[in-house]
Amino acid sequence: MTTAPFTHDSPGTPAEEWRRHPGWGTVPLLVTDGDVPCSRLVVVAAHPDDESLGAGGLIAAAHDAGTTPYVVLLTAGEASHPGSPTTTPQTLATRRLAEARKALEILAPGAPLVFLGLPDGRVEQTEAEVTASLVDLIGDGRSTLLVAPWRHDGHPDHEAAGRAAAAAAVRTGARLAEYPIWMWHARSVDEAPWGAMSRVDLDDEAARRKWLAVQSHTSQVEPLSDLPHDEVLLPGHVLAHFDSRVEHFVTGEGGADDALEVLHRADADPWGVDDRWYELRKRRLTLAVLPRPRFRRALEVGCSRGALAHDLAGRCDELVAVDSSPSAVAAARRRLGHLSAVHVTHATVPTDWPEGAFDLVVVSEVGYFLSPIDLDLLAARIEGSLTEDGVVLLCHWRHPVEGWVLDGPEVHERLRTSPLLPPEVARYRDPDVEICVLARSGHWPDPAR
């Protein structure tokens, strides 16, 4: 979807036209039981006022239902009046932060406001840091509703905030809902993604508090002065879009995280698999702990550019290697193309899973790139395709992994203790790497052979 240019003082699409559209107020409910659908609510705002305009009613409803909302404010909005003759960006930042705190106190008294202090207008330059901050805040997100500006809203900061939240949703397993703001003003009613939208109906109290919160952002809803460049940025015809008993969210586009693809596009060997002693030594250790000299059909989850797959191929009649990065898959195919028994496939595990049974599944340096809920699903996928004499090999870096929920030791602990997988029969660990072998003891090889 292309980004629509806009100006706040243009006529735009009138609020009345939106309300006449058949989709207005009739899309499915985001809340289906009279309560927030998750036990935790995290709302991302690129600027002070975004949270009030786009999700103020949801914040109030969550608070009233006993859920403490967290509002994560990325910037202070200090660039809203760049040519102002009466104020400075620093003064405006102080004022807008005070307005945000006042608005949140109206919506959800006592709720925390987390301020990241990023430069207004340049959120795109710090997207990775925003994602990492959200991941740290959310952790295991299976009970979290993450709400953020829509990725196609038309404002670069809104879109960057939405992309960062979409990546955080993938990494944490949080449910994602995105709120449009400038879409209502800049786009036509037929351009809205009605088929991907959900709604929250507001009671009188939530609607009242939302409107009070919006009006608390006086630097935006009132002019700073009568002088040029101090004009009101949210005039009445724009605010009319948010004076409603319903809030709409985009919920059908899902999370998206291309960090590993970006990494493989930028660097032909991002992990140094052909040069670093850690990588070379780890692969030799991996091959050494395999309990049998040969396997019928093996699966490597997260093959990257195929270095380990190349070594595993010599121990397998057939090997399926998968990765979520198209660039990594292309590199692995170039490396392994001469091996007819190796099949490299683009797949996002655990959502995608190759057909057939495997007597060896290797999960190496990939588990911490999954959310906790996806790691549980991975265990179920392995269990469903592992043969009776199947072996699962886990290999992960033992140091901290920035920007994701899990680290290597946590991945191993979760999979080792999963009731779906065979018990652990062997383990190697040093300061850098841990390798675990899971197998049913009855199928451990006879030492006399």
N, C-alpha and C positions, 0 to 999 in steps of 0.2 A: 504494500500500500504506500502510495506517495504521500509525503508530508505537505499539508496545505498551508500556504502562507496566510498570515492574518495580521490585522492591526486592530487594536482594542477600540479605536474610534470609528471603525467602519460599521455600516448598518448590520452586516452579518445576517444570519438566519434568525428570524424572530422566534421567541420562546413559544408563542401561540402556534406557530407552524409545527414545531416539534410535538406539541401536545395533541395536535390533530392527527398525527401519524398513528396507524393501527398498532404499531409496536410499543408506543409509549404506555408505560404502566401495565403492560400485558405480558411482557417476557416472563420466564419462570422466576420464582422467588429464590433469592440467594439464601434466605432464612426460611426454613420450612416448618419449624416447630415452635414459632413464637420466641425463639432465643437465638443467639449467635451460634453458628454451626460448629464452632470450635471453642475450646476453652481458653484460647489466647488470641488476642488481636494485635497485630503490628501494622501500623499505618505509616507509609513513607510519604513525605512531602518534599518536593524540590525547593519550594519557597514557603514562607509564612503565608497563610490563607489557602494554600492548596488543599490541606486536610479538611478545613472548614467547608470549602466549596464542594469538594468532591465526595467526602465521606463523613461530614459532620453529623449527619443523622445516624449513621451506623455507629460512630464513636459513642454518641449519646445513648443509643439503644443498648450497646454492649455494656456500658457502664451501669445502666439501670438494671441489666440482667445479672450483674455481679461479676462481670469480666473486666479486668483492668486493662485498658488499651495502652499501648506504647506508641507514641508518635515519634518518628525518626525524621528530623528536619535536616535537610542536607545543606542548605545555604540560608543566610540571613536576608536574602532578597535585596541586597544593598544596591543593585544595579537597576532598580525599577524606574528611577528618575535620573538618568545619566547626565542630563543637561540642567539640572535644578540650580537656580540661582540662590536658593535659600537654605540648602542643606548639603551635607557631604555624604559620601557613601558610608563612612563610619557612623555618623549620627543616624542615618537612615537605618543602618543595621541594628543599632541599639533600640531604636523605636520599633522596628518590625519584630524583633525578638520579644519585646515586651507585649506587643499585640498578640503574638502567637501564644504566649503563656496565659494571657488573659482569656483568649478564645478557648484554649484547652480546659481552663478551670471552669468555664461555663459548660462545656460539653461533658467533661468527666472530671469532677473535682478530685484532686490528688493524683491524677494520672501523670506518669513521668514523660518529660519531653527530652529526647536524646538529640543533641545538636552536634552535627559533624563538622561544621565550620568550613565547608567547601566554598570556593569562589562562585558567586552568582554569575550565570551565563557560561560556565565552563565545567559543568558536571560531567560531560562526556569524557573529559581528560582524566577523570578519577573514577570511572565506572568500576574498574576492578577493585579499588579500595572500598567503594560503596558496597559492592557485593560481599566482600570479606567481612565488613562491619555488620551487615545484616545476618550473615551466616553465624557470626559470633554471638549476636543477640538472640537469634532464634534457636540455634542448636538443633535438637531433634524436633522437626517441625510437624510431626504427624497430627498434632492437636492445635496447630496454629493456622489462623487465617491471615495471610499477608496481603495487604491492600496498598496499591501504589498507583501513580499516574499511568495512564494508558501509553503504551509504547508508540502509538501513532497519533498522538494528540495534536501535533503541530508546533509545539514549543520544544526546542532542543534539550533544555534541562528536564522537562517532563519526560521526554522520550528516553533520555539517558537513565533517568531514575527508574523508569519502567523496565528497561532492559536489565539493569542491575538487579531489580527485584525478581524478574523472571529467572535469572540465573540462580539467585538465592533460593527460589522456590524449588528448582531442580535439585540443588545440593542439600537442602534440608528436608524435602518432602512436604513443605508447607503448601496449603491450598492457596491459590493465587486469584485475586480479583483486582481489576484495574479500572480506575475511574477516569473518564474523560472530563476535561475542563474546557479547553478552547475548541474542542470538536463541536460543541453545541453552538458556538458563535461562528466558526469559520467554515463548517461543512454544510452541505444540504442534507435534508432528512433521509434521503435515499442512500447516502454514503455511510451511514452508521452501520456497524456490524450487528444488526438486530438479532441475527441467528446465533450469535455468540454471547448475547447479553443476559444478565440476570438483574433482578431488582430487589430493593429493600423498601417496604412500605413503612412510612413513619407515622407514629401516633402524634397527637397534638403537642405533647411535651417535647418529644425529640425534634419535631419541626420547629417549635418555638426556640429551643436552645440553639439549633443550627443557625437560624436567622440571626440571633443575638451574637453568636460567635462570628459570623460573617461580618456583621456591622462593627465588631471590635477591631477589625483591620482598617482603622481609619486612614492610614497612609495610602490605602488603595481605593477605598470607597468614597473618599472625599479628596478634593484638591489640596495640595500642600500649601498653595497660596494662589493669588489671582494672576501671578506672573507666568509668562510662557515657560513651558517645560515642567511646570508644577501641576499639570492637569490630573484629573481623576483617571485612574487606570481601569477601574471597574464601574463604569457608568450604569445607569439603571437598566438599559436594554441588555447588558451583559448579565447583571445580577438577576434579572428576571428568570434566567435559565435555572437558577438554584433556589428560587422561592417556590418550592413544590413539596408535596407530601410523598414523593417517591425519589429514590436515588437509583441510578442505573450504573452497572458495572459490567465490564467485559470479562467474562469468565471462561469462554470457550476457546481461547487461543493457547492456553497452557504455558508452562514454563519453557525456557530455552536457555541453553548454556553452551556457547561455542568456544569456551576458553581453550580446550585441548586442541580443537581444530585450528584456532588462531596460532597457538604455540607451534603446531606442526607446519603450518604455512610459513611461519617466520623463520624457522630453523630446521634444516634438513635432518639434524640429529639432536633434538632438544634435550635428550637425557644423556648424551655422550655414550651411547651404548657400544660404540666401536672403539672408544678411546679410554674411557675411565676404568681404572683398575677395579673399582667397586662393581661396575656392571659386568666385566669379564669374570671376576671371581664369583659373583652371585650366580651367574649362569652355570658355571662349573659345579658349584655347590648344589644347585637345583638338579642337575643331571645325576649327581652323585647320590642324592637321597631317594631317587626313584626306586621303589622296592623290586621292580622287575626289569629285566633287560629289554623287554619289548612290550608294546601295547598295540591292541588291534585298531582302536579308533579313539583319537584324543581330541580335546577341545582346549584351545588357549583363549581365555577371556581377556581382551585388552592387549592385542599383539603389538601395538605401536608400529614401528617400521620393520618388524619381523626378525629381530636378532635372535630372540629366544626360540621362536618358531623354527628358524633354520637349524638350531641345535637339536630341538626336540624331534625334528623330522627323521633323524637318523635312528630314533628309538620307536617309531610308530609306523604301522602299515598305512595308516591314513591320519591326517591331521587337519582339523578345521580351526582356522585362526580368525578371530573377529575383532573389530575395533569400531568405535563410534566416529572417528575422524576420517573423512574422505581422503584427506592428504596423507594420513598415516597408512590407510589401506592401499593407496596408490604406490607409496614407497615400499610397503611390504610385498606387493605383487611384483614390483621390479626386482626386488631382492630374491624372491622365492619362485619366480616364474618357471625356472628350469626344473623344479621339483613337482612331478606330476601327481604325487600323493598328497600335496598340500593345497588346501583350498582357502583362500583369503576372502572374507566376506565383510561387507559394511553392515554393522548391526549395533543398535543401542541397547546394550544389556542392562537390566533384565527384561525390558519391554519386548525386545526382539530376542528370539532364541532359535538356534538351528535345530532342525529336525533330526531324529534318530537317537541312538544310545551311544554312550561313551564309557570306556573303561578307564579313562584318565581325563580329569578336568584340572587345568592349571589356572589359578587366579593369582597373577603376579603383578604387583605394583599398580593395581587398578581399584582395589576395594575401597580405598579412601576417597575415590572420586565418585562414589555412590552415596546417596542419602541413606540414613539408617533404615528407612522403610524399604528402599530398593535393595539394600544388603540382605534384609530378611527375604525379599522376593528372590534374590539370587540363590539363596540357600534352597528355596523351594524349587527353583528351576533345575538346579543341579540334582536334587533328589529325584526329580521326575525323569531324568535322562541318564542316571548313573546305573551301570550294570551291577549285578550281584557281586562281582569281584572288582568293582570300580574303586579307583584311587582318586582322592582330591588332594592337590598340592597347593598350599598357600605360601606366597613369598612376598614380603613387604619391608620397606624401609622403616626403621624404628624411630626416626627423628620426627619432630613436629611437621605437620603439613598445613601450611597457611592457606586460609580461604575456604577450607572444607570442614565438615563437622568432625569427621573421624580421622584418627591416625592409624598407623600400621598395627600397633599392639591392640587397639580397640577392635579393628577389623578381625584380627585373629581370635580374640576372645569371644566375639559374637558368633563367629562361624564355628569355632571349636565347641562351643556350648549349645549350638543349635540342635534340637532334637531331630531335625530332618537329615542331618549328615552323619556319616560314620564317625566312630570315635577316633581320637588322635592316637597314633601308634609310634610316631617319631617326631622329634623337634630338634632343629639346630638354631642357636641364637648367639649373636655376638653384638657388640655395641652398635652396629650399623644395620644389620639385617636379621630377620627371623624367618625360618622356613618350617612349615608344619606339614606333616603327612597324615591324612585321615583315611582310614581303611578299616574294613571289618577284619578282626584278628584272624578269623578262620581262613582268610584268603592271603595271609602273609606268606611270602615264599619260604619253602623248605630250605634251611641253610645247608643241607647235605647235597642239594642239587647244584 
